[in-house]
Amino acid sequence: MKINKIILSFISAIALLLSTSVTSFAKVVGDKIVLGSAISLTGKYSSNGVHTQNGYNMAVDRINSMGGVKVGGKTYKFEIIYYDDESNPKRAAQLAERLISQDGVEFMLGPYSSGLTKAIAPVTEKYGVPMVEANGASRSLFTKGYKYLFAVLAPANLYLDVAIDLAVEKNGGKPVKIAQAFEQDAFSQDVRLGILEAAERTGSKIIIDDKLPKELNDMAATLAKVKAVKPDVLVVSGHTKGALTAIRQIAEMKVDVPMLAMTHCDAAKLSKQHGKNSEYALCASQWHKTLSYKDKFFGNGMKYAADFEKEFKYDPPYQAAESSAALLVFKDAFERANSFDKKKVRDALAATNMQTFYGNIKFAPGGQNVDKPMVLFQVMCNADGSKCENKVVAPTKWASAKLIHPIPSWSER
Amino acid sequence: MDFLIFQVPMLTLQATLDGILLGILFALIAYGMALQWGVMNIINIAQGDLVILGGYIAYFMYLWGIHPAWGVIVSPFIMYFVGVGIYKLVINKVVDRDLFISILATFGISILFMQLMNFAFGADVVLANSGYGTTMLFDNSVTLPNSKIFSAFISIVFAIGLVVYMKKSKLGRAIRATAQNARAAKILGVDTEKVYAATFGINAALCGVAGALISITFTIHPYMGLPYTIRSFMIVIVAGLGNLPGVAMSGMGLGVFEEFADYILGTEFRIGSVFLLLVLILVYRRFKLSRKREYLK
């Protein structure tokens, strides 16, 4: 009996709590525009989740302090409700549901990673809630015909195809031999599709096509094959563990390839963890601070990086920069729509055509940003390897250093 | 492209050597599992997570500027007390219960450890650089990272040390006596409670050594423990309890099997093939057992 009573009082307490919290939020309260986001503060994406959150927060503070958002002659400020999705897609979908139907949020910011964005997109679509996301690049997000999803970043299949073009160019325009190893997740497999298309376009041949498991921490077999067949370019994409494992084992096994292209180098803090061993690796990046895009809120990439560093005590990875850009897009859309009607804001978002410090933003009908190319940087170190830097080498328009090709063999390094 | 391994003989050698070095490391983890399984009749699902925790200890030493190889001394020392702590808090309550309860309990510990490590150390994939070079054989066509050789060597040293300790020391004899018959040992004055705590501690210490070695050779991440649990479980199943040479052999066998599966089936089936092998072995064992039972009838 006693236990029953305790349970009963517990349930009623929770019910009371819920009933009071429902009324305390709404889409626009007083002078506040309330945005919602489920974000990975714990679980396996927590480090990138925090980068995302920092990026959002930085932009909110900046926009609010520089005059806020002007709609219908009135000034509004941004506010974000965050929930921790524990890096779990199911939880993320629940939280999106909760943000919209309980908290009354009418405008959403994306979570971190393609997988979680995929889980949330059907929910926001169902309720017709516009979502601007900055960290889901998987191509499948943009082929489902979602009307309320907008991504400020370039889709995943464009991550590394530049590298293949570069390899062909360095090979005197002749096709190249490609070895590739990709993790089996939505994002990496999309990167792989991009490589397949690039290979077909250039007539190149894929001679090793390995898939890496989720629990990957040993690529010795793949690399031994690479050593045996000597490809012109090796492409690896397996999130941070793929990047770290590849560099460690390439150095240990003294694998010589003329070109090594990867994703997730800055998230892996590649040059910090591996020093000189990571030198010459080519990395795909959505953004780099030396790019010369401009806007009036953050100035340019260098200024953004400096301000971010001042506030959060680390150099901003591109995950933070694109998240900040998402807020700029929202602000722009609200002002053009001059309304808080979801449909009108959605149409304004679809018509976005602007430049931010992060890059140009213009959405294709599928919702992906088509106006911002990927950049490739190369890790370059000083003579003793104590200081390594990422220098943009492609596309040529943004290059701040010349590509070093081919990579010197290990016996000369 | 398929079966490249059979066209290039050096790759076969490379895969075999890689597999053996890897297998010795697996065998060390499996040995800890066999020990506590034999003594306490507990299958420790948290085995892999203890390994990862041990790896983090070496990683933090590396961050503080100490060479991570010292982790193989420091990490087991700390992990021993972690193990004893876990025993005192949880395991002593389930040690006499049936196997299912203890599996549930250690499964819970495993989840708790994963989340705590994620919380405390972050979700980044990390590694400790040993700065050991590479041994090249046959004109650079077979490469063996010295860190892998170091790992195998240290694993062997610890395994031999433990065998000797079990044979010679008083505690070792008490542990063996308890494994044979806990009740009889108790009657003869062995403090089985202490023996259990020590056994769990020793197991955790072995995991600590293995973890330190893994942080030097591979990468560590809070959620990477389970494959190590599965592998050691499998090695123990194949070898049987209390069969140390068997553990070493099946460890190396598994290592080589994994490497070859990687070459022939593809990297994506590497861990899958381990699971498949586990299922096959369990089915085979069951089959053999049922035949024996019929015979008894």
Interface residues (C-beta under 8 A of the other chain):
Chain A: T42 G43 K44 Y45 S46 S47 S87 A181 Q184 I207 I208 D209 D210 K211 L212 P213 E215 L216 N217 D218 M219 A220 A221 T222 A224 K225 K227 A228 V229 H239 T240 K241 L244 T245 R248 Q249 E252 M253 K254 A268 K269 Q273 H274 G275
Chain B: M1 L4 V8 M10 L11 Q14 A15 D18 L22 Q115 N118 F119 G122 A123 D124 V125 V126 L127 N129 T134 M136 N140 S141 T143 P145 S147 F218 T219 I220 H221 P222 Y223 M224 L226 P227 E259 D262 Y263 G266 T267 E268 F269 R270 I271 G272
